[in-house]
Amino acid sequence: MSTANDYGTHYWCVTGGPEPVFIYADRVEVTACGALVAWGGYRKEGGHPEHQQQLWAAAPGQWKTFFAASLIDGRPVALEPKR
């Protein structure tokens, strides 16, 4: 049986709905119309995906922010506090 992390190498958080959504995907794209689309592909035994596919999407206005999230606690990664 496959797990969510078999479909992407990065962990993302999307906010704007009633609850944040956490997604494993290779990349996240904002389309010309403002939709947010997560792309990835199934990796058999940790290899590279044969085909990229749309894994998840949010319509324009249905999302507010997205960021790379920590696997430990889901908080943003690679941010430096402003001093």
C-alpha positions as CSV (number, residue, x, y, z in Angstrom):
1,M,0.0,0.0,0.0
2,S,1.3,3.5,-0.8
3,T,1.5,6.4,1.6
4,A,1.2,10.1,1.0
5,N,4.9,10.7,0.9
6,D,5.3,8.3,-2.0
7,Y,3.8,11.0,-4.2
8,G,6.1,14.0,-3.5
9,T,9.5,15.0,-2.1
10,H,8.4,18.1,-0.3
11,Y,5.8,18.8,2.4
12,W,3.6,21.8,2.0
13,C,0.9,23.6,4.0
14,V,-1.9,25.5,2.5
15,T,-4.0,27.9,4.6
16,G,-7.3,29.8,3.9
17,G,-9.9,27.1,4.5
18,P,-11.4,26.1,7.8
19,E,-8.3,23.9,8.5
20,P,-4.8,24.0,7.0
21,V,-4.2,21.3,4.4
22,F,-0.8,19.4,4.4
23,I,0.4,17.9,1.1
24,Y,3.3,15.9,-0.1
25,A,4.1,17.1,-3.6
26,D,7.1,17.8,-5.8
27,R,6.0,21.3,-6.6
28,V,3.2,23.8,-6.1
29,E,2.0,26.2,-8.8
30,V,-0.2,29.2,-8.8
31,T,-1.9,29.2,-12.2
32,A,-2.8,32.3,-14.3
33,C,-6.3,32.3,-13.0
34,G,-5.1,32.1,-9.3
35,A,-5.8,28.5,-8.6
36,L,-3.2,26.6,-6.5
37,V,-2.1,23.2,-7.9
38,A,0.1,20.6,-6.3
39,W,2.0,18.3,-8.7
40,G,3.8,15.0,-8.0
41,G,3.9,11.4,-9.0
42,Y,4.0,7.9,-7.5
43,R,7.5,6.7,-6.6
44,K,7.9,3.0,-6.4
45,E,10.3,2.2,-3.6
46,G,11.6,5.7,-3.4
47,G,12.6,6.1,-7.1
48,H,11.7,8.9,-9.5
49,P,8.1,9.3,-10.6
50,E,7.3,8.0,-14.1
51,H,4.6,10.7,-14.7
52,Q,3.7,14.0,-13.0
53,Q,0.1,14.3,-12.1
54,Q,-2.1,16.8,-10.4
55,L,-2.4,15.7,-6.8
56,W,-4.5,18.5,-5.3
57,A,-5.9,21.9,-6.2
58,A,-7.7,24.8,-4.7
59,A,-9.8,27.3,-6.7
60,P,-9.0,31.0,-6.7
61,G,-10.2,32.5,-3.4
62,Q,-10.2,29.2,-1.6
63,W,-6.6,29.4,-0.4
64,K,-4.7,32.2,1.3
65,T,-1.0,31.2,1.7
66,F,1.2,28.2,1.0
67,F,4.6,27.3,2.4
68,A,7.1,24.5,2.8
69,A,6.2,22.9,6.1
70,S,8.3,21.1,8.7
71,L,7.7,17.3,8.9
72,I,8.1,17.6,12.7
73,D,5.6,20.2,13.6
74,G,4.1,21.6,10.3
75,R,5.5,25.1,10.8
76,P,7.2,27.0,8.0
77,V,10.7,26.1,7.2
78,A,13.6,28.2,5.9
79,L,12.3,31.5,7.4
80,E,14.5,33.9,9.4
81,P,12.8,36.1,11.9
82,K,12.9,39.8,11.2
83,R,15.2,41.7,13.7
